[in-house]
Amino acid sequence: MSPVPLHHEIHGQHDAPTLVLLGSLGSTLAMWEPQVEALRRDLCVVPVDLRGHGASPGGPGPYAIDDLGGDVVALLDRLGLERAHLAGLSLGGMIAQWVAARHPERVDRLALLATSTRLPPPEQWHERAATARSQGTVALADGVVSRWFTASFAERHPDEVERFRQMIAGTDDEGYAGCCEAIAALDLREDAPRITAPTLVLAADQDPATPPEHGEALAEAIPDARLQVVEQAAHLLSVEQPQAVTNALRAHVLTD
């Protein structure tokens, strides 16, 4: 499948190192707003809409991780970037792993948030894809957002949770389904040990989608990777604990 032109934004210092941000299934680049605002002072920050998400084109699925990773490599080419830092959360982290393993010359430093090398069983992802196609992503939004945030965060910030519920519900049905099928077929266990970029793995202590043991396994599989567990956060830790995530990313990518 040919690469699609990913919608993206460019913020910050154009002559500084570039950090590309890849988001979660069902998100848009708006999920990275806290990090963009803070990191644009030191970096050129490029948040991205994944294939079939936000303003990026999709087309009929199923997609494969090779397709989603190829989209990112094509974006680096379009931007004239020989190398960049990559950070990805959930599906974005899976894509970032693929790029770092298959195109190591393109990745300077790597940050993997709330992600894994695989998320079995595949049947759950095929079922979710079928629901997206038959009932729309609106039928999935409540369940997904309940995994993105802790109950205490949802109680304190109902408007923010509703904003993200609407984000999920507004995701293109076929784009969402196609990405679900990419996750169903995903197995990066042989790719992770090939990653040579200095890697930070961030896990959230209350994440029901990718619990900390996924981060532990990922950090063990990637040579010299470093694991940090973020407390009081569920799956979308970049939103629930934005300062902790921003600080971790800044320290990782700006370290000499």
Residue pairs with C-beta under 8 A, 6 or more apart in sequence:
1 63
1 64
1 67
1 70
3 67
3 70
3 71
3 73
3 74
4 51
4 56
4 57
4 58
4 59
4 71
5 56
5 57
5 74
5 75
5 78
6 48
6 49
6 50
6 51
6 56
6 71
6 72
6 74
6 75
7 29
7 48
7 49
7 54
7 55
7 56
8 29
8 46
8 47
8 48
8 49
8 75
9 29
9 36
9 46
9 47
10 44
10 45
10 46
10 79
11 36
11 40
11 44
11 45
11 46
11 47
12 36
12 39
12 40
12 41
12 42
12 43
12 44
12 45
13 40
13 41
13 42
13 43
13 44
14 44
15 44
16 42
16 43
16 44
17 43
17 44
17 84
17 85
17 108
17 253
18 43
18 44
18 45
18 46
18 79
18 81
18 84
18 85
19 39
19 43
19 44
19 45
19 46
19 84
19 85
19 86
19 87
19 249
19 253
20 46
20 48
20 72
20 75
20 76
20 84
20 85
20 86
20 87
21 29
21 32
21 35
21 36
21 45
21 46
21 47
21 48
21 87
21 88
21 92
22 48
22 50
22 72
22 86
22 87
22 88
22 89
22 91
22 92
22 93
22 95
22 96
23 29
23 31
23 32
23 47
23 48
23 49
23 50
23 53
23 88
23 89
23 90
23 91
23 92
24 31
24 89
24 90
24 91
24 92
24 114
24 148
24 235
24 236
25 50
25 90
25 91
25 176
25 179
25 180
25 183
26 53
26 137
26 140
26 141
26 144
26 167
26 168
26 171
26 176
27 53
27 54
27 164
27 167
27 168
27 171
27 236
28 49
28 53
28 54
28 55
28 167
28 171
29 47
29 48
29 49
29 54
30 47
30 54
30 167
31 89
31 164
31 167
31 236
31 238
31 239
32 45
32 47
32 238
34 238
34 239
34 242
34 243
34 245
34 246
35 45
35 238
35 242
35 245
35 246
35 249
36 45
36 47
38 242
38 246
38 250
39 45
39 246
39 249
39 250
42 250
42 254
43 85
43 253
43 254
46 79
46 84
48 56
48 72
48 75
49 55
49 56
50 56
50 68
50 71
50 91
50 92
50 95
50 175
50 179
51 57
51 58
51 63
51 67
51 68
51 71
51 175
51 178
51 179
52 58
52 59
52 61
52 63
52 171
52 172
52 174
52 175
52 176
52 178
52 179
53 171
53 172
53 175
53 176
53 179
54 171
56 71
56 175
58 172
58 174
58 175
58 178
59 174
59 178
60 174
60 178
61 129
61 174
61 175
61 177
61 178
61 179
61 181
61 182
62 129
62 177
62 178
62 181
62 182
62 185
63 178
63 179
63 181
63 182
64 182
64 185
65 94
65 95
65 98
65 182
65 185
65 186
65 188
66 98
67 182
68 91
68 94
68 95
68 98
68 179
68 182
69 95
69 98
69 99
69 102
72 86
72 95
72 96
72 99
73 99
73 103
73 106
76 82
76 84
76 106
81 106
82 105
82 106
83 105
83 106
83 107
83 108
84 106
84 107
84 108
85 107
85 108
85 109
85 110
85 111
85 253
86 96
86 99
86 100
86 107
86 109
86 110
86 111
86 197
87 96
87 110
87 111
87 112
87 113
87 249
87 253
88 94
88 95
88 96
88 97
88 111
88 112
88 113
88 115
89 113
89 114
89 115
89 236
89 237
89 238
90 113
90 114
90 115
90 209
90 210
90 235
91 115
91 179
91 182
91 183
92 113
92 115
93 112
93 113
93 114
93 115
93 116
94 115
94 116
94 117
94 183
94 186
94 188
96 107
96 110
96 111
96 112
97 110
97 112
97 115
97 117
97 188
97 191
97 192
97 195
98 188
98 191
99 106
99 107
100 107
100 110
100 195
100 196
100 197
100 199
101 188
101 191
101 192
101 194
101 195
102 191
104 194
104 195
104 196
104 197
107 197
108 197
108 253
109 197
109 198
109 199
109 200
109 252
109 253
110 195
110 197
110 198
110 199
110 200
111 199
111 200
111 201
111 202
111 248
111 249
111 252
111 253
112 199
112 200
112 201
112 202
112 215
112 218
113 201
113 202
113 237
113 238
113 245
114 202
114 203
114 204
114 207
114 209
114 210
114 215
114 235
114 236
114 237
115 210
115 214
115 215
115 218
116 210
116 214
116 215
116 217
116 218
117 186
117 187
117 188
117 189
117 191
117 192
117 217
117 218
117 221
118 186
118 187
118 188
118 189
119 125
119 183
119 186
119 210
122 184
122 185
123 184
125 180
125 181
125 183
125 184
126 180
126 181
126 184
128 140
128 177
128 180
129 176
129 177
129 178
129 180
129 181
129 184
130 177
131 139
131 140
132 139
132 140
132 173
132 174
132 176
132 177
132 180
133 173
133 174
133 177
136 169
136 173
137 168
137 169
137 170
137 171
137 172
137 173
137 176
138 169
140 168
140 176
141 165
141 166
141 168
141 169
142 165
144 168
145 161
145 164
145 165
145 168
146 154
147 207
147 208
147 209
147 234
147 235
148 164
148 234
148 235
148 236
148 239
149 157
149 161
149 164
149 234
149 235
149 236
149 239
149 240
150 206
150 232
150 233
150 234
150 240
152 232
153 161
153 234
153 240
154 161
160 239
164 236
164 239
189 221
192 218
192 221
192 222
193 221
193 222
193 223
195 222
195 223
195 225
196 223
198 224
198 252
199 219
199 222
199 224
199 225
199 226
200 225
200 226
200 228
200 248
200 249
200 252
201 215
201 218
201 219
201 222
201 225
201 226
201 227
201 228
202 215
202 228
202 229
202 230
202 237
202 245
202 248
203 210
203 211
203 212
203 214
203 215
203 216
203 227
203 228
203 229
203 230
204 212
204 229
204 230
204 233
204 234
204 235
204 237
204 240
204 241
205 212
205 229
205 230
205 231
205 232
205 233
206 232
206 233
206 234
207 233
207 234
207 235
207 237
208 234
208 235
209 234
209 235
210 235
212 229
215 227
215 229
216 227
218 225
218 227
219 225
219 226
219 227
228 248
230 237
230 241
230 244
230 245
230 248
231 241
231 244
232 240
232 241
233 240
233 241
233 244
234 240
237 244
237 245
238 245
